[in-house]
Amino acid sequence: MSHSSLSYFPAADQPARQASPRAQSAAAISRHLQRTHNGYTLTHAGHQIRIGPVAFWIVVGGLVAMAIWSIATGTYFAFRDNVLTRLIGRQAEMQFAYEDRIAELRAQVDRIMSRQLLDQEQFEKTLNSLLQRQSTLEQRASALAGDPSTTGTVKPARTPAAMPPAEKPVRVSPISDTVIFVAPADREARLQSRELPTGGIAERAAAGGVNGMLARISLSLDKVARRIHSVLSDLGVNLGRASADRATGGPFVPVKPPQSGASAFERQLYRIHVARAQIDRYSRTLLAVPVRKPVIGEVDMSSPFGMRMDPFLKGPAIHTGIDLRGDAGDPVRVTANGKVTVASWQGGYGKMVEVDHGNGFSTRYGHMSEIDVKVGDQVRIGQTIGKVGSTGRSTGPHLHYETRINDEAVDPQRFLRAGIRLGNI
């Protein structure tokens, strides 16, 4: 594409230019940039150079960018020291502010520590005063250090709460305590009649102070021991044989009872230790007596122990246990510590587990859908040994539960009622 360029010169100067070409050449040193429709034309010494608009603006933009960069660089080097000085000064101010804040916090901590030291000194003075007032009581309490019913300083008001540790071994836990059986009224009346006269102890327990508190503890422990002993006797437990069956021993060192001149404190302490030893012996025996429930929740008995109509032959028959309703798959739990002697299919029992608890006691669990133990396993109270089912001679999901003494079936309700009585101690 051709571009036309026009140069404008005054008409009067035409002869002069022709006459003196050097003067005209000198005058033409000045450049004339003439714009056409599609570009620019640069005229110098009679030569014309045409430049497109894009290239022109690229050159102009490059020159402007270089100028800006030069100005910025010069400004940076001129004011760099001032900027660095301001930044350093600002950081120094922040550092001083943090140091002042830290110093203030340290002062607050020192004031708080001083106040705590003063409070501690005052507390120690008060504590020393109390210890001096109760020196005699602390000496007596040291003799009771092994008694779970006391702690450091004895507080009579907390005596009832101090008794549960002695009761825990005879609870029916971990199996639920909800049972539909209740102890007969005449049995409770006979139990009350067995209690020994405790008028003198009760009078001493009414008195305040340490001796009164020890008398109340002794009275409660004696009552618990008598209740457990009566339950074990009703169940036919031979306490002498139960003790002999356990792996125990050692040299015999008799306990010397308090002398006639002993203080009331020493006599009460002796009674408490004897009662606690007796309760501990009974509690260990109860671990092997099946007084707990074999199922979780409320006991729903569908068939009792003894004479009944056989569900298959529709004639009279002896039922050697009790049937407890349940859903298939419900856990069956052992009711006392013992050793598994049978864990297999046993005719009309279906899948059955028999556990020997020692001292002549054993239990059977029949009609189960699953057996979770094997012969020879040592099982503990509340351990799951199987699942409720309907195997063997069964008309639906339930548990056939038997209790035996010297391999003779006895009514399991007798043991379950004993468990209720023990739980109400």
C-alpha positions in Angstrom: 0.0 0.0 0.0 1.4 3.4 -0.9 1.4 6.3 1.4 1.4 9.9 0.1 3.4 12.5 2.0 3.2 16.2 1.7 5.8 18.8 2.7 4.8 22.3 3.2 7.3 25.1 2.4 6.6 28.9 1.8 6.3 29.9 -1.9 8.6 32.8 -1.5 11.4 30.5 -0.4 11.5 28.5 -3.6 14.1 30.6 -5.5 16.2 30.8 -2.4 16.3 27.1 -2.1 17.3 26.6 -5.6 19.9 29.3 -5.4 21.6 28.2 -2.3 21.3 24.4 -1.8 23.6 24.3 1.2 21.5 26.9 3.0 18.4 25.0 2.1 20.1 21.8 3.3 21.0 23.4 6.6 17.4 24.7 7.0 16.1 21.2 6.2 17.9 19.8 9.3 14.7 20.2 11.1 12.6 17.1 10.8 9.1 17.1 9.6 6.9 14.4 10.6 3.9 14.2 8.5 0.9 12.0 9.3 -0.9 10.2 6.5 -4.0 8.1 6.7 -2.3 4.8 7.6 1.0 5.9 9.2 3.7 8.4 9.8 6.5 9.7 7.5 9.8 11.0 8.8 11.5 13.5 6.5 15.2 14.3 6.9 17.6 15.8 4.3 15.3 15.0 1.5 14.8 11.3 2.6 11.5 10.0 3.8 11.0 7.1 6.2 7.5 5.7 6.7 6.6 4.2 10.1 3.4 2.2 10.7 1.1 3.2 13.7 1.8 -0.1 15.6 5.5 0.2 15.5 5.3 3.8 16.3 3.4 3.3 19.5 5.6 0.4 20.5 8.6 2.6 20.3 6.8 5.4 22.2 5.6 2.9 24.9 9.1 1.5 25.3 10.5 4.9 25.8 7.8 5.8 28.4 8.4 2.5 30.3 12.1 3.1 30.4 11.5 6.6 31.7 9.2 5.3 34.4 11.6 2.6 35.4 14.4 5.1 35.5 12.4 7.4 37.7 11.3 4.6 40.1 14.9 3.3 40.4 16.2 6.7 41.2 13.5 7.3 43.7 14.2 3.9 45.4 17.9 4.6 45.7 17.2 8.1 46.9 14.7 7.1 49.7 15.8 3.6 50.5 17.6 4.6 53.7 14.5 6.5 54.9 12.2 3.5 54.4 14.6 1.1 56.1 14.9 3.5 59.0 11.1 3.7 59.4 10.8 -0.1 59.3 13.5 -0.7 61.9 12.0 2.0 64.1 8.5 0.4 63.9 9.9 -3.0 64.8 11.8 -1.5 67.7 8.6 0.1 69.0 6.7 -3.2 68.7 9.5 -5.0 70.6 9.5 -2.4 73.4 5.7 -2.7 73.6 5.9 -6.5 73.9 8.6 -6.2 76.6 6.5 -3.7 78.6 3.5 -6.1 78.3 5.6 -9.1 79.5 7.0 -7.0 82.4 3.4 -6.1 83.4 2.3 -9.7 83.3 5.2 -10.8 85.3 4.3 -8.3 87.9 0.8 -9.6 88.0 2.0 -13.2 88.4 4.3 -12.1 91.3 1.4 -10.4 93.0 -0.8 -13.5 92.6 2.0 -15.8 93.9 2.5 -13.6 96.9 -1.2 -13.6 97.7 -1.2 -17.4 97.4 1.7 -17.8 99.7 0.0 -15.7 102.2 -3.2 -17.7 101.9 -1.1 -20.9 102.2 0.6 -19.7 105.3 -2.8 -18.9 106.8 -4.2 -22.3 105.8 -1.2 -24.1 107.3 -1.6 -22.2 110.6 -5.3 -23.2 110.7 -4.5 -26.8 109.8 -1.8 -27.0 112.5 -4.3 -25.7 115.0 -6.9 -28.3 114.1 -4.2 -31.1 114.2 -3.2 -30.0 117.7 -6.9 -30.1 118.8 -7.4 -33.5 117.4 -4.1 -35.2 118.3 -5.8 -37.9 120.3 -8.3 -38.6 117.6 -5.6 -39.0 115.0 -3.7 -41.5 117.2 -6.9 -43.6 117.4 -7.6 -43.3 113.7 -4.2 -44.6 112.8 -5.3 -47.9 114.4 -8.2 -48.0 112.0 -6.1 -47.3 108.9 -7.0 -50.7 107.5 -10.7 -50.2 108.0 -12.5 -49.0 104.8 -15.2 -47.5 107.0 -12.9 -44.7 108.1 -10.7 -42.1 106.5 -8.1 -40.0 108.2 -10.3 -37.9 110.5 -13.4 -39.7 111.7 -16.7 -37.9 111.0 -19.8 -39.4 112.8 -22.2 -37.8 110.3 -20.7 -39.9 107.4 -21.0 -43.3 109.2 -24.0 -44.5 107.1 -22.1 -43.8 103.9 -19.1 -45.7 105.2 -20.9 -49.0 105.3 -21.4 -49.9 101.6 -17.8 -51.2 101.2 -18.6 -54.1 103.5 -21.9 -54.8 101.7 -20.6 -54.9 98.1 -19.4 -58.5 98.2 -22.9 -59.8 98.9 -24.7 -57.8 96.3 -26.3 -59.7 93.4 -24.5 -57.5 90.8 -23.3 -57.6 88.1 -26.7 -59.2 87.2 -29.7 -56.9 87.4 -31.5 -56.8 90.8 -35.0 -56.7 89.4 -36.6 -60.0 90.3 -40.3 -60.9 90.7 -39.6 -63.2 93.7 -40.1 -61.9 97.3 -38.9 -63.4 100.5 -41.8 -65.0 102.6 -43.1 -62.9 105.5 -42.5 -65.7 108.0 -38.9 -66.0 106.9 -38.3 -62.3 107.6 -40.0 -62.6 111.0 -37.8 -65.6 111.9 -34.8 -63.6 110.7 -35.6 -60.7 113.0 -36.1 -63.1 115.9 -32.6 -64.3 115.4 -31.0 -60.9 116.1 -29.1 -60.9 119.4 -30.0 -58.3 122.1 -28.0 -55.2 121.4 -29.4 -52.9 124.1 -26.0 -52.1 125.6 -24.4 -51.5 122.2 -27.3 -49.3 121.0 -27.0 -47.2 124.1 -23.3 -46.7 123.5 -23.9 -46.0 119.9 -26.3 -43.2 120.9 -23.4 -41.4 122.6 -21.4 -39.0 120.5 -17.7 -38.9 119.7 -15.4 -41.6 118.4 -16.7 -44.3 120.7 -20.3 -43.7 119.6 -19.3 -43.9 115.9 -17.3 -47.2 116.5 -20.3 -48.6 118.3 -22.6 -47.9 115.4 -20.1 -49.5 112.9 -19.9 -52.6 115.1 -23.7 -52.8 115.4 -24.1 -52.6 111.6 -21.4 -55.1 110.9 -22.8 -57.6 113.4 -26.2 -57.2 111.7 -24.8 -57.8 108.2 -22.8 -60.9 109.4 -25.9 -62.4 111.1 -28.0 -61.8 108.0 -25.4 -63.5 105.6 -25.0 -66.4 108.1 -28.7 -67.0 108.2 -29.0 -67.0 104.4 -26.1 -69.4 104.0 -27.5 -71.7 106.7 -31.0 -71.7 105.1 -29.3 -72.7 101.8 -27.5 -75.6 103.5 -24.0 -74.2 103.0 -21.4 -75.9 105.1 -19.2 -73.0 106.1 -16.5 -75.3 107.5 -16.2 -77.2 104.3 -16.3 -74.1 102.2 -13.3 -72.7 104.0 -11.4 -76.0 103.7 -12.0 -76.2 100.0 -10.2 -72.9 99.4 -6.4 -72.8 98.8 -5.5 -71.0 102.0 -3.2 -71.6 104.9 -0.4 -70.2 107.1 0.8 -70.4 110.7 -1.8 -70.0 113.4 -1.3 -66.8 115.3 -4.2 -66.3 117.7 -5.7 -62.8 118.2 -5.5 -61.6 121.8 -8.7 -60.0 122.9 -8.6 -56.8 124.9 -7.6 -57.1 128.5 -10.0 -56.2 131.3 -8.3 -52.8 131.7 -8.5 -51.9 128.0 -10.2 -48.7 126.9 -13.6 -48.6 125.2 -11.9 -47.6 122.0 -9.8 -50.8 121.9 -12.7 -53.0 122.7 -14.9 -51.5 119.9 -12.0 -51.7 117.5 -11.5 -55.4 118.3 -15.2 -56.1 117.7 -15.1 -54.3 114.3 -12.1 -56.3 113.1 -13.7 -59.6 114.1 -17.0 -58.7 112.3 -15.2 -57.6 109.2 -13.2 -60.8 109.1 -16.4 -62.8 109.4 -18.2 -60.9 106.7 -15.2 -61.3 104.4 -15.3 -65.0 105.0 -19.1 -65.2 104.2 -18.7 -63.0 101.1 -16.0 -65.3 99.6 -18.3 -68.2 100.2 -21.2 -66.4 98.5 -19.1 -66.1 95.3 -19.7 -69.9 94.8 -23.4 -69.9 95.7 -25.9 -69.4 92.8 -28.0 -66.6 94.3 -28.1 -64.5 91.2 -30.3 -64.4 88.1 -29.3 -66.2 84.9 -31.0 -63.7 82.7 -31.0 -59.9 82.4 -34.0 -57.9 83.4 -37.1 -59.0 85.2 -37.5 -62.7 85.7 -40.7 -64.1 83.9 -41.2 -67.7 85.0 -43.3 -69.7 82.6 -43.1 -73.1 84.4 -42.2 -73.6 88.1 -40.2 -76.3 89.9 -41.9 -79.6 90.8 -45.0 -81.4 89.6 -46.5 -80.2 86.4 -48.3 -81.4 83.2 -45.8 -82.4 80.6 -46.2 -80.1 77.6 -45.7 -83.0 75.1 -47.3 -86.0 76.7 -50.0 -84.0 78.6 -49.5 -86.1 81.7 -48.1 -85.4 85.2 -44.3 -85.1 85.4 -41.5 -83.7 87.6 -39.9 -80.5 86.4 -36.4 -80.4 87.8 -35.9 -76.6 87.3 -37.8 -73.5 86.3 -38.5 -72.1 82.8 -37.7 -68.4 82.2 -39.2 -66.7 79.2 -36.8 -64.9 76.9 -36.1 -64.0 73.3 -33.9 -66.2 71.1 -30.4 -64.9 71.3 -30.7 -63.3 74.8 -27.5 -63.8 76.8 -27.5 -66.5 79.5 -25.2 -65.7 82.5 -23.7 -67.9 85.1 -25.0 -67.3 88.6 -21.9 -68.1 90.6 -18.2 -68.7 90.1 -17.3 -72.2 89.1 -16.0 -74.7 86.5 -17.8 -75.9 83.3 -18.3 -79.7 83.5 -20.8 -80.1 80.6 -21.1 -78.0 77.4 -22.9 -80.1 74.7 -26.2 -81.5 73.5 -27.8 -83.5 76.3 -31.0 -85.2 75.1 -34.1 -83.4 76.3 -32.0 -80.5 77.6 -30.9 -79.7 74.0 -27.8 -77.6 74.2 -26.9 -77.5 77.8 -24.1 -76.1 80.1 -23.5 -77.4 83.6 -21.3 -75.5 86.0 -19.8 -77.0 89.2 -19.6 -74.3 91.9 -18.0 -76.4 94.6 -19.3 -77.1 98.1 -21.9 -79.5 96.5 -23.6 -76.8 94.4 -24.1 -76.9 90.6 -26.3 -75.3 88.0 -27.7 -76.3 84.6 -28.7 -74.1 81.7 -30.8 -75.9 79.0 -32.5 -75.4 75.6 -29.8 -72.8 74.6 -29.4 -71.9 70.9 -25.6 -71.3 71.3 -22.9 -72.4 73.8 -20.1 -69.9 74.4 -17.9 -72.0 76.8 -16.3 -75.4 76.8 -15.6 -78.1 79.4 -12.9 -77.1 81.8 -13.4 -73.3 81.5 -13.4 -71.3 84.8 -16.4 -68.9 84.7 -17.1 -66.0 86.9 -20.3 -64.4 88.1 -22.3 -62.7 85.3 -20.2 -64.2 82.5 -22.2 -65.1 79.4 -22.1 -68.9 78.7 -24.6 -69.1 75.9 -27.8 -67.8 74.2 -31.5 -68.4 74.9 -33.0 -70.8 72.4 -35.5 -73.7 71.9 -33.4 -76.8 71.5 -34.3 -80.3 72.9 -37.8 -80.9 74.4 -38.9 -77.2 74.1 -42.0 -75.5 72.8 -40.5 -72.1 72.3 -37.5 -69.8 73.2 -36.9 -70.0 76.9 -34.2 -71.0 79.5 -34.4 -74.1 81.6 -32.5 -73.3 84.8 -31.7 -75.8 87.5 -29.9 -75.6 90.8 -28.5 -78.8 92.4 -27.1 -79.7 95.8 -25.0 -82.9 95.7 -26.5 -83.6 92.3 -30.0 -83.5 93.6 -32.3 -80.9 92.0 -33.7 -78.2 94.3 -36.1 -75.3 93.7 -34.0 -72.4 92.1 -36.5 -69.9 93.6 -35.0 -70.7 97.0 -31.7 -69.3 95.8 -33.2 -66.3 94.0 -35.1 -65.3 97.2 -31.8 -65.6 99.1 -30.3 -63.2 96.6 -33.1 -60.7 97.3 -32.5 -60.9 101.0 -28.8 -60.4 100.6 -29.4 -57.4 98.3 -31.6 -55.7 101.0 -28.9 -55.8 103.6 
